[in-house]
Amino acid sequence: MTVATQLVETITKGIQEKKGQDIVIVDLSHIDGAIARYFIICQGGSPTQVEAIAESVGDLCRKDMGEKPVGVNGLGNNQWVAIDFVDVLVHIFQPEARMFYNLEELWEDAKLTKIPNVD
């Protein structure tokens, strides 16, 4: 298992710990010129939940893997928070912003893996 795939698993766990919904893993590893190997897209139902998911992802990646993001954008408005781990980009949306940007459709050649919601 590569570091990137371990990171995907850890990030997914961090999202699920804060009840993030509708997680989609976008595999860009076979697409030339892609800006990362993976996108992970999810949503939270409120600005508070979006921020909590972002914190959970950052904390778990630091604790379990010793990985820190090179950048975090969007904290404060919490409509869309992007966390950059170089090979893995995490996008945490509120539902309206997610529908508007529709990142899942941006990379039509990518393999999409939908993770079932955890109750």
N, CA, C and O atoms as CSV, one atom per row, in Angstrom:
chain,resi,resn,atom,element,x,y,z
A,1,MET,N,N,0.854,-1.188,0.000
A,1,MET,CA,C,0.000,0.000,0.000
A,1,MET,C,C,0.894,1.243,0.000
A,1,MET,O,O,1.827,1.346,0.796
A,2,THR,N,N,0.603,2.173,-0.890
A,2,THR,CA,C,1.411,3.390,-0.981
A,2,THR,C,C,1.029,4.372,0.133
A,2,THR,O,O,-0.009,4.229,0.780
A,3,VAL,N,N,1.880,5.356,0.337
A,3,VAL,CA,C,1.580,6.397,1.319
A,3,VAL,C,C,0.282,7.111,0.943
A,3,VAL,O,O,-0.531,7.432,1.809
A,4,ALA,N,N,0.095,7.355,-0.356
A,4,ALA,CA,C,-1.112,8.057,-0.809
A,4,ALA,C,C,-2.367,7.247,-0.476
A,4,ALA,O,O,-3.359,7.818,-0.023
A,5,THR,N,N,-2.342,5.931,-0.692
A,5,THR,CA,C,-3.534,5.130,-0.395
A,5,THR,C,C,-3.759,5.015,1.107
A,5,THR,O,O,-4.905,4.973,1.554
A,6,GLN,N,N,-2.687,4.964,1.892
A,6,GLN,CA,C,-2.837,4.990,3.356
A,6,GLN,C,C,-3.449,6.312,3.800
A,6,GLN,O,O,-4.298,6.351,4.691
A,7,LEU,N,N,-3.010,7.379,3.174
A,7,LEU,CA,C,-3.530,8.705,3.490
A,7,LEU,C,C,-5.022,8.783,3.154
A,7,LEU,O,O,-5.800,9.355,3.917
A,8,VAL,N,N,-5.417,8.218,2.031
A,8,VAL,CA,C,-6.837,8.188,1.653
A,8,VAL,C,C,-7.649,7.481,2.739
A,8,VAL,O,O,-8.707,7.968,3.137
A,9,GLU,N,N,-7.163,6.343,3.217
A,9,GLU,CA,C,-7.875,5.602,4.270
A,9,GLU,C,C,-7.966,6.413,5.560
A,9,GLU,O,O,-9.020,6.462,6.193
A,10,THR,N,N,-6.869,7.043,5.944
A,10,THR,CA,C,-6.838,7.834,7.182
A,10,THR,C,C,-7.774,9.035,7.073
A,10,THR,O,O,-8.502,9.344,8.016
A,11,ILE,N,N,-7.755,9.704,5.937
A,11,ILE,CA,C,-8.625,10.870,5.720
A,11,ILE,C,C,-10.091,10.444,5.775
A,11,ILE,O,O,-10.915,11.115,6.396
A,12,THR,N,N,-10.410,9.328,5.125
A,12,THR,CA,C,-11.779,8.814,5.134
A,12,THR,C,C,-12.239,8.547,6.562
A,12,THR,O,O,-13.365,8.880,6.933
A,13,LYS,N,N,-11.367,7.948,7.355
A,13,LYS,CA,C,-11.689,7.680,8.766
A,13,LYS,C,C,-11.944,8.989,9.520
A,13,LYS,O,O,-12.880,9.075,10.315
A,14,GLY,N,N,-11.117,10.000,9.272
A,14,GLY,CA,C,-11.286,11.301,9.920
A,14,GLY,C,C,-12.609,11.955,9.556
A,14,GLY,O,O,-13.253,12.581,10.398
A,15,ILE,N,N,-13.013,11.808,8.301
A,15,ILE,CA,C,-14.299,12.353,7.853
A,15,ILE,C,C,-15.435,11.628,8.563
A,15,ILE,O,O,-16.369,12.255,9.064
A,16,GLN,N,N,-15.348,10.308,8.601
A,16,GLN,CA,C,-16.411,9.501,9.204
A,16,GLN,C,C,-16.541,9.753,10.705
A,16,GLN,O,O,-17.640,9.672,11.255
A,17,GLU,N,N,-15.428,10.056,11.367
A,17,GLU,CA,C,-15.481,10.320,12.815
A,17,GLU,C,C,-16.361,11.520,13.145
A,17,GLU,O,O,-16.934,11.595,14.233
A,18,LYS,N,N,-16.468,12.459,12.204
A,18,LYS,CA,C,-17.301,13.649,12.403
A,18,LYS,C,C,-18.579,13.586,11.573
A,18,LYS,O,O,-19.218,14.607,11.318
A,19,LYS,N,N,-18.941,12.383,11.160
A,19,LYS,CA,C,-20.208,12.136,10.440
A,19,LYS,C,C,-20.305,12.873,9.114
A,19,LYS,O,O,-21.390,13.275,8.696
A,20,GLY,N,N,-19.153,13.051,8.447
A,20,GLY,CA,C,-19.185,13.602,7.098
A,20,GLY,C,C,-19.970,12.669,6.188
A,20,GLY,O,O,-19.937,11.451,6.364
A,21,GLN,N,N,-20.669,13.233,5.226
A,21,GLN,CA,C,-21.585,12.466,4.391
A,21,GLN,C,C,-21.130,12.423,2.930
A,21,GLN,O,O,-20.359,13.263,2.467
A,22,ASP,N,N,-21.640,11.411,2.226
A,22,ASP,CA,C,-21.480,11.293,0.770
A,22,ASP,C,C,-20.014,11.428,0.337
A,22,ASP,O,O,-19.674,12.254,-0.510
A,23,ILE,N,N,-19.162,10.599,0.937
A,23,ILE,CA,C,-17.733,10.617,0.623
A,23,ILE,C,C,-17.521,9.969,-0.751
A,23,ILE,O,O,-18.018,8.877,-1.024
A,24,VAL,N,N,-16.777,10.666,-1.600
A,24,VAL,CA,C,-16.395,10.140,-2.907
A,24,VAL,C,C,-14.876,10.255,-3.029
A,24,VAL,O,O,-14.299,11.317,-2.798
A,25,ILE,N,N,-14.238,9.134,-3.398
A,25,ILE,CA,C,-12.801,9.137,-3.654
A,25,ILE,C,C,-12.625,9.144,-5.168
A,25,ILE,O,O,-13.114,8.256,-5.867
A,26,VAL,N,N,-11.924,10.152,-5.662
A,26,VAL,CA,C,-11.680,10.318,-7.092
A,26,VAL,C,C,-10.228,9.913,-7.350
A,26,VAL,O,O,-9.303,10.578,-6.885
A,27,ASP,N,N,-10.035,8.829,-8.088
A,27,ASP,CA,C,-8.696,8.308,-8.369
A,27,ASP,C,C,-8.178,8.955,-9.651
A,27,ASP,O,O,-8.646,8.653,-10.749
A,28,LEU,N,N,-7.208,9.846,-9.493
A,28,LEU,CA,C,-6.626,10.569,-10.627
A,28,LEU,C,C,-5.248,10.031,-10.989
A,28,LEU,O,O,-4.561,10.602,-11.836
A,29,SER,N,N,-4.842,8.937,-10.351
A,29,SER,CA,C,-3.456,8.467,-10.468
A,29,SER,C,C,-3.050,8.091,-11.901
A,29,SER,O,O,-1.863,8.117,-12.228
A,30,HIS,N,N,-4.003,7.750,-12.743
A,30,HIS,CA,C,-3.674,7.360,-14.120
A,30,HIS,C,C,-3.916,8.484,-15.132
A,30,HIS,O,O,-3.832,8.262,-16.339
A,31,ILE,N,N,-4.215,9.679,-14.645
A,31,ILE,CA,C,-4.506,10.793,-15.549
A,31,ILE,C,C,-3.290,11.718,-15.620
A,31,ILE,O,O,-2.881,12.305,-14.618
A,32,ASP,N,N,-2.723,11.836,-16.822
A,32,ASP,CA,C,-1.567,12.712,-17.025
A,32,ASP,C,C,-1.938,14.149,-16.719
A,32,ASP,O,O,-2.991,14.631,-17.136
A,33,GLY,N,N,-1.070,14.831,-15.990
A,33,GLY,CA,C,-1.279,16.244,-15.712
A,33,GLY,C,C,-2.235,16.540,-14.572
A,33,GLY,O,O,-2.510,17.706,-14.287
A,34,ALA,N,N,-2.746,15.514,-13.916
A,34,ALA,CA,C,-3.645,15.749,-12.775
A,34,ALA,C,C,-2.859,16.415,-11.652
A,34,ALA,O,O,-1.666,16.164,-11.480
A,35,ILE,N,N,-3.537,17.262,-10.895
A,35,ILE,CA,C,-2.847,18.034,-9.854
A,35,ILE,C,C,-2.607,17.232,-8.581
A,35,ILE,O,O,-1.909,17.702,-7.683
A,36,ALA,N,N,-3.170,16.035,-8.489
A,36,ALA,CA,C,-2.966,15.157,-7.327
A,36,ALA,C,C,-3.270,13.733,-7.774
A,36,ALA,O,O,-3.790,13.506,-8.867
A,37,ARG,N,N,-2.935,12.778,-6.908
A,37,ARG,CA,C,-3.274,11.376,-7.215
A,37,ARG,C,C,-4.730,11.066,-6.858
A,37,ARG,O,O,-5.385,10.256,-7.514
A,38,TYR,N,N,-5.225,11.730,-5.801
A,38,TYR,CA,C,-6.601,11.496,-5.350
A,38,TYR,C,C,-7.251,12.800,-4.921
A,38,TYR,O,O,-6.592,13.687,-4.378
A,39,PHE,N,N,-8.537,12.907,-5.166
A,39,PHE,CA,C,-9.409,13.889,-4.525
A,39,PHE,C,C,-10.296,13.090,-3.586
A,39,PHE,O,O,-10.737,11.992,-3.924
A,40,ILE,N,N,-10.554,13.632,-2.424
A,40,ILE,CA,C,-11.577,13.078,-1.547
A,40,ILE,C,C,-12.583,14.196,-1.326
A,40,ILE,O,O,-12.234,15.279,-0.857
A,41,ILE,N,N,-13.831,13.923,-1.669
A,41,ILE,CA,C,-14.888,14.926,-1.601
A,41,ILE,C,C,-15.934,14.440,-0.611
A,41,ILE,O,O,-16.332,13.275,-0.639
A,42,CYS,N,N,-16.377,15.336,0.264
A,42,CYS,CA,C,-17.437,14.983,1.209
A,42,CYS,C,C,-18.203,16.244,1.564
A,42,CYS,O,O,-17.898,17.332,1.076
A,43,GLN,N,N,-19.196,16.082,2.416
A,43,GLN,CA,C,-19.943,17.261,2.846
A,43,GLN,C,C,-20.340,17.157,4.302
A,43,GLN,O,O,-20.481,16.075,4.872
A,44,GLY,N,N,-20.514,18.346,4.881
A,44,GLY,CA,C,-21.048,18.497,6.224
A,44,GLY,C,C,-22.277,19.377,6.145
A,44,GLY,O,O,-22.400,20.204,5.241
A,45,GLY,N,N,-23.178,19.205,7.081
A,45,GLY,CA,C,-24.467,19.884,7.018
A,45,GLY,C,C,-24.488,21.312,7.515
A,45,GLY,O,O,-25.497,22.002,7.368
A,46,SER,N,N,-23.383,21.774,8.107
A,46,SER,CA,C,-23.338,23.134,8.655
A,46,SER,C,C,-21.893,23.623,8.620
A,46,SER,O,O,-20.971,22.818,8.493
A,47,PRO,N,N,-21.685,24.948,8.733
A,47,PRO,CA,C,-20.306,25.455,8.802
A,47,PRO,C,C,-19.525,24.832,9.956
A,47,PRO,O,O,-18.336,24.545,9.821
A,48,THR,N,N,-20.189,24.626,11.081
A,48,THR,CA,C,-19.524,24.025,12.251
A,48,THR,C,C,-19.068,22.609,11.942
A,48,THR,O,O,-17.962,22.218,12.313
A,49,GLN,N,N,-19.917,21.832,11.259
A,49,GLN,CA,C,-19.539,20.458,10.933
A,49,GLN,C,C,-18.420,20.425,9.894
A,49,GLN,O,O,-17.519,19.593,9.992
A,50,VAL,N,N,-18.461,21.303,8.912
A,50,VAL,CA,C,-17.388,21.374,7.915
A,50,VAL,C,C,-16.053,21.627,8.616
A,50,VAL,O,O,-15.056,20.973,8.308
A,51,GLU,N,N,-16.034,22.561,9.545
A,51,GLU,CA,C,-14.801,22.864,10.280
A,51,GLU,C,C,-14.363,21.686,11.144
A,51,GLU,O,O,-13.172,21.385,11.226
A,52,ALA,N,N,-15.319,21.020,11.788
A,52,ALA,CA,C,-14.992,19.857,12.630
A,52,ALA,C,C,-14.397,18.722,11.801
A,52,ALA,O,O,-13.458,18.056,12.239
A,53,ILE,N,N,-14.942,18.500,10.603
A,53,ILE,CA,C,-14.397,17.459,9.714
A,53,ILE,C,C,-12.961,17.819,9.325
A,53,ILE,O,O,-12.078,16.961,9.349
A,54,ALA,N,N,-12.729,19.073,8.971
A,54,ALA,CA,C,-11.382,19.516,8.582
A,54,ALA,C,C,-10.392,19.304,9.729
A,54,ALA,O,O,-9.280,18.823,9.508
A,55,GLU,N,N,-10.787,19.657,10.934
A,55,GLU,CA,C,-9.919,19.459,12.101
A,55,GLU,C,C,-9.647,17.984,12.346
A,55,GLU,O,O,-8.516,17.596,12.638
A,56,SER,N,N,-10.681,17.165,12.229
A,56,SER,CA,C,-10.537,15.730,12.443
A,56,SER,C,C,-9.561,15.118,11.439
A,56,SER,O,O,-8.706,14.314,11.814
A,57,VAL,N,N,-9.684,15.492,10.178
A,57,VAL,CA,C,-8.789,14.988,9.136
A,57,VAL,C,C,-7.345,15.385,9.448
A,57,VAL,O,O,-6.446,14.546,9.411
A,58,GLY,N,N,-7.129,16.655,9.752
A,58,GLY,CA,C,-5.776,17.125,10.057
A,58,GLY,C,C,-5.182,16.431,11.267
A,58,GLY,O,O,-4.027,16.008,11.242
A,59,ASP,N,N,-5.973,16.312,12.331
A,59,ASP,CA,C,-5.495,15.681,13.565
A,59,ASP,C,C,-5.140,14.216,13.345
A,59,ASP,O,O,-4.087,13.758,13.789
A,60,LEU,N,N,-6.016,13.479,12.661
A,60,LEU,CA,C,-5.797,12.049,12.457
A,60,LEU,C,C,-4.587,11.786,11.555
A,60,LEU,O,O,-3.821,10.855,11.805
A,61,CYS,N,N,-4.413,12.595,10.517
A,61,CYS,CA,C,-3.265,12.417,9.628
A,61,CYS,C,C,-1.954,12.694,10.355
A,61,CYS,O,O,-0.956,12.010,10.128
A,62,ARG,N,N,-1.960,13.698,11.229
A,62,ARG,CA,C,-0.766,13.992,12.030
A,62,ARG,C,C,-0.480,12.860,13.009
A,62,ARG,O,O,0.651,12.387,13.114
A,63,LYS,N,N,-1.521,12.429,13.725
A,63,LYS,CA,C,-1.369,11.426,14.779
A,63,LYS,C,C,-1.016,10.049,14.207
A,63,LYS,O,O,-0.082,9.405,14.684
A,64,ASP,N,N,-1.748,9.601,13.199
A,64,ASP,CA,C,-1.580,8.235,12.690
A,64,ASP,C,C,-0.469,8.086,11.661
A,64,ASP,O,O,0.124,7.013,11.543
A,65,MET,N,N,-0.177,9.152,10.910
A,65,MET,CA,C,0.773,9.018,9.804
A,65,MET,C,C,1.934,10.006,9.844
A,65,MET,O,O,2.865,9.896,9.046
A,66,GLY,N,N,1.889,10.969,10.763
A,66,GLY,CA,C,2.938,11.983,10.796
A,66,GLY,C,C,2.879,12.915,9.592
A,66,GLY,O,O,3.882,13.535,9.238
A,67,GLU,N,N,1.710,13.017,8.960
A,67,GLU,CA,C,1.537,13.858,7.774
A,67,GLU,C,C,0.802,15.143,8.139
A,67,GLU,O,O,-0.192,15.128,8.864
A,68,LYS,N,N,1.322,16.262,7.614
A,68,LYS,CA,C,0.648,17.547,7.798
A,68,LYS,C,C,0.326,18.115,6.429
A,68,LYS,O,O,1.089,17.926,5.482
A,69,PRO,N,N,-0.807,18.815,6.314
A,69,PRO,CA,C,-1.121,19.407,5.008
A,69,PRO,C,C,-0.163,20.542,4.671
A,69,PRO,O,O,0.337,21.233,5.559
A,70,VAL,N,N,0.086,20.725,3.371
A,70,VAL,CA,C,0.909,21.853,2.933
A,70,VAL,C,C,0.072,23.113,2.829
A,70,VAL,O,O,0.612,24.217,2.753
A,71,GLY,N,N,-1.257,22.954,2.826
A,71,GLY,CA,C,-2.131,24.118,2.768
A,71,GLY,C,C,-3.553,23.768,3.148
A,71,GLY,O,O,-4.033,22.664,2.891
A,72,VAL,N,N,-4.218,24.733,3.765
A,72,VAL,CA,C,-5.642,24.607,4.089
A,72,VAL,C,C,-6.293,25.927,3.692
A,72,VAL,O,O,-5.874,26.997,4.134
A,73,ASN,N,N,-7.318,25.839,2.855
A,73,ASN,CA,C,-8.027,27.044,2.414
A,73,ASN,C,C,-9.508,26.930,2.725
A,73,ASN,O,O,-10.088,25.847,2.647
A,74,GLY,N,N,-10.116,28.058,3.080
A,74,GLY,CA,C,-11.565,28.092,3.268
A,74,GLY,C,C,-12.018,28.072,4.706
A,74,GLY,O,O,-13.202,28.274,4.973
A,75,LEU,N,N,-11.108,27.833,5.657
A,75,LEU,CA,C,-11.522,27.876,7.061
A,75,LEU,C,C,-11.970,29.292,7.368
A,75,LEU,O,O,-11.349,30.253,6.914
A,76,GLY,N,N,-13.027,29.429,8.123
A,76,GLY,CA,C,-13.561,30.753,8.428
A,76,GLY,C,C,-14.903,30.944,7.753
A,76,GLY,O,O,-15.876,31.322,8.406
A,77,ASN,N,N,-14.972,30.685,6.430
A,77,ASN,CA,C,-16.294,30.762,5.798
A,77,ASN,C,C,-16.985,29.403,5.842
A,77,ASN,O,O,-18.209,29.326,5.942
A,78,ASN,N,N,-16.190,28.325,5.765
A,78,ASN,CA,C,-16.673,26.952,5.951
A,78,ASN,C,C,-17.803,26.548,5.007
A,78,ASN,O,O,-18.638,25.716,5.363
A,79,GLN,N,N,-17.838,27.130,3.805
A,79,GLN,CA,C,-18.720,26.639,2.735
A,79,GLN,C,C,-18.003,25.525,1.979
A,79,GLN,O,O,-18.603,24.545,1.538
A,80,TRP,N,N,-16.679,25.721,1.849
A,80,TRP,CA,C,-15.834,24.766,1.134
A,80,TRP,C,C,-14.441,24.887,1.734
A,80,TRP,O,O,-13.804,25.933,1.618
A,81,VAL,N,N,-13.969,23.833,2.368
A,81,VAL,CA,C,-12.612,23.805,2.903
A,81,VAL,C,C,-11.808,22.824,2.063
A,81,VAL,O,O,-12.223,21.682,1.866
A,82,ALA,N,N,-10.658,23.270,1.567
A,82,ALA,CA,C,-9.758,22.415,0.793
A,82,ALA,C,C,-8.491,22.189,1.615
A,82,ALA,O,O,-7.885,23.132,2.125
A,83,ILE,N,N,-8.107,20.920,1.730
A,83,ILE,CA,C,-6.906,20.552,2.473
A,83,ILE,C,C,-5.967,19.855,1.493
A,83,ILE,O,O,-6.338,18.867,0.860
A,84,ASP,N,N,-4.746,20.379,1.376
A,84,ASP,CA,C,-3.783,19.892,0.385
A,84,ASP,C,C,-2.692,19.072,1.058
A,84,ASP,O,O,-1.864,19.603,1.799
A,85,PHE,N,N,-2.703,17.758,0.786
A,85,PHE,CA,C,-1.648,16.858,1.253
A,85,PHE,C,C,-0.724,16.474,0.086
A,85,PHE,O,O,-0.103,15.411,0.130
A,86,VAL,N,N,-0.620,17.297,-0.933
A,86,VAL,CA,C,0.158,17.129,-2.157
A,86,VAL,C,C,-0.432,16.018,-3.042
A,86,VAL,O,O,-1.021,16.314,-4.082
A,87,ASP,N,N,-0.284,14.747,-2.646
A,87,ASP,CA,C,-0.826,13.650,-3.463
A,87,ASP,C,C,-2.331,13.485,-3.290
A,87,ASP,O,O,-2.995,12.895,-4.143
A,88,VAL,N,N,-2.872,14.004,-2.185
A,88,VAL,CA,C,-4.298,13.862,-1.892
A,88,VAL,C,C,-4.869,15.240,-1.560
A,88,VAL,O,O,-4.372,15.930,-0.670
A,89,LEU,N,N,-5.912,15.630,-2.282
A,89,LEU,CA,C,-6.616,16.880,-1.994
A,89,LEU,C,C,-7.980,16.536,-1.399
A,89,LEU,O,O,-8.737,15.749,-1.968
A,90,VAL,N,N,-8.279,17.133,-0.255
A,90,VAL,CA,C,-9.543,16.886,0.429
A,90,VAL,C,C,-10.431,18.108,0.242
A,90,VAL,O,O,-10.001,19.242,0.456
A,91,HIS,N,N,-11.678,17.864,-0.162
A,91,HIS,CA,C,-12.651,18.938,-0.358
A,91,HIS,C,C,-13.843,18.655,0.544
A,91,HIS,O,O,-14.517,17.636,0.395
A,92,ILE,N,N,-14.098,19.560,1.478
A,92,ILE,CA,C,-15.207,19.410,2.421
A,92,ILE,C,C,-16.183,20.551,2.137
A,92,ILE,O,O,-15.858,21.725,2.315
A,93,PHE,N,N,-17.362,20.190,1.699
A,93,PHE,CA,C,-18.347,21.177,1.256
A,93,PHE,C,C,-19.572,21.188,2.161
A,93,PHE,O,O,-19.853,20.223,2.871
A,94,GLN,N,N,-20.297,22.314,2.115
A,94,GLN,CA,C,-21.711,22.296,2.472
A,94,GLN,C,C,-22.446,21.863,1.204
A,94,GLN,O,O,-21.940,22.078,0.103
A,95,PRO,N,N,-23.631,21.258,1.335
A,95,PRO,CA,C,-24.301,20.668,0.167
A,95,PRO,C,C,-24.497,21.609,-1.018
A,95,PRO,O,O,-24.298,21.192,-2.159
A,96,GLU,N,N,-24.882,22.869,-0.784
A,96,GLU,CA,C,-25.141,23.791,-1.894
A,96,GLU,C,C,-23.865,24.064,-2.685
A,96,GLU,O,O,-23.883,24.060,-3.916
A,97,ALA,N,N,-22.770,24.299,-1.990
A,97,ALA,CA,C,-21.493,24.571,-2.666
A,97,ALA,C,C,-21.023,23.334,-3.423
A,97,ALA,O,O,-20.468,23.446,-4.516
A,98,ARG,N,N,-21.243,22.163,-2.848
A,98,ARG,CA,C,-20.830,20.932,-3.526
A,98,ARG,C,C,-21.584,20.770,-4.846
A,98,ARG,O,O,-20.985,20.440,-5.870
A,99,MET,N,N,-22.881,20.999,-4.820
A,99,MET,CA,C,-23.667,20.882,-6.056
A,99,MET,C,C,-23.205,21.909,-7.092
A,99,MET,O,O,-23.117,21.604,-8.282
A,100,PHE,N,N,-22.912,23.126,-6.633
A,100,PHE,CA,C,-22.507,24.194,-7.540
A,100,PHE,C,C,-21.193,23.855,-8.252
A,100,PHE,O,O,-21.100,23.985,-9.473
A,101,TYR,N,N,-20.183,23.423,-7.497
A,101,TYR,CA,C,-18.864,23.161,-8.081
A,101,TYR,C,C,-18.770,21.800,-8.751
A,101,TYR,O,O,-17.995,21.637,-9.693
A,102,ASN,N,N,-19.531,20.829,-8.296
A,102,ASN,CA,C,-19.656,19.519,-8.936
A,102,ASN,C,C,-18.305,18.909,-9.330
A,102,ASN,O,O,-18.112,18.501,-10.476
A,103,LEU,N,N,-17.375,18.851,-8.375
A,103,LEU,CA,C,-16.025,18.370,-8.671
A,103,LEU,C,C,-15.987,16.926,-9.155
A,103,LEU,O,O,-15.081,16.547,-9.898
A,104,GLU,N,N,-16.956,16.120,-8.744
A,104,GLU,CA,C,-16.963,14.723,-9.181
A,104,GLU,C,C,-17.002,14.610,-10.705
A,104,GLU,O,O,-16.451,13.668,-11.276
A,105,GLU,N,N,-17.657,15.576,-11.364
A,105,GLU,CA,C,-17.800,15.529,-12.822
A,105,GLU,C,C,-16.633,16.197,-13.544
A,105,GLU,O,O,-16.511,16.080,-14.764
A,106,LEU,N,N,-15.782,16.891,-12.806
A,106,LEU,CA,C,-14.681,17.629,-13.415
A,106,LEU,C,C,-13.697,16.701,-14.123
A,106,LEU,O,O,-13.196,17.024,-15.200
A,107,TRP,N,N,-13.426,15.557,-13.519
A,107,TRP,CA,C,-12.461,14.599,-14.058
A,107,TRP,C,C,-13.236,13.387,-14.553
A,107,TRP,O,O,-13.336,12.382,-13.849
A,108,GLU,N,N,-13.787,13.476,-15.762
A,108,GLU,CA,C,-14.684,12.423,-16.234
A,108,GLU,C,C,-13.972,11.097,-16.477
A,108,GLU,O,O,-14.626,10.054,-16.504
A,109,ASP,N,N,-12.649,11.105,-16.656
A,109,ASP,CA,C,-11.902,9.858,-16.867
A,109,ASP,C,C,-11.547,9.163,-15.560
A,109,ASP,O,O,-11.083,8.022,-15.573
A,110,ALA,N,N,-11.755,9.826,-14.448
A,110,ALA,CA,C,-11.325,9.285,-13.155
A,110,ALA,C,C,-12.288,8.209,-12.658
A,110,ALA,O,O,-13.483,8.222,-12.952
A,111,LYS,N,N,-11.720,7.282,-11.896
A,111,LYS,CA,C,-12.538,6.256,-11.247
A,111,LYS,C,C,-13.090,6.849,-9.951
A,111,LYS,O,O,-12.337,7.386,-9.139
A,112,LEU,N,N,-14.411,6.750,-9.761
A,112,LEU,CA,C,-15.065,7.274,-8.558
A,112,LEU,C,C,-15.441,6.113,-7.642
A,112,LEU,O,O,-16.033,5.126,-8.079
A,113,THR,N,N,-15.090,6.246,-6.371
A,113,THR,CA,C,-15.485,5.263,-5.367
A,113,THR,C,C,-16.345,5.977,-4.334
A,113,THR,O,O,-15.884,6.900,-3.662
A,114,LYS,N,N,-17.593,5.548,-4.211
A,114,LYS,CA,C,-18.513,6.152,-3.231
A,114,LYS,C,C,-18.485,5.324,-1.964
A,114,LYS,O,O,-18.675,4.108,-1.995
A,115,ILE,N,N,-18.245,6.001,-0.839
A,115,ILE,CA,C,-18.184,5.339,0.458
A,115,ILE,C,C,-19.555,5.459,1.109
A,115,ILE,O,O,-20.090,6.563,1.210
A,116,PRO,N,N,-20.138,4.339,1.557
A,116,PRO,CA,C,-21.455,4.418,2.211
A,116,PRO,C,C,-21.414,5.296,3.454
A,116,PRO,O,O,-20.426,5.302,4.188
A,117,ASN,N,N,-22.491,6.034,3.685
A,117,ASN,CA,C,-22.591,6.868,4.881
A,117,ASN,C,C,-22.658,5.982,6.115
A,117,ASN,O,O,-23.246,4.900,6.092
A,118,VAL,N,N,-22.042,6.461,7.196
A,118,VAL,CA,C,-22.070,5.764,8.474
A,118,VAL,C,C,-23.100,6.471,9.355
A,118,VAL,O,O,-23.094,7.698,9.460
A,119,ASP,N,N,-23.966,5.709,9.977
A,119,ASP,CA,C,-24.989,6.328,10.857
A,119,ASP,C,C,-24.417,6.662,12.213
A,119,ASP,O,O,-25.128,7.183,13.072
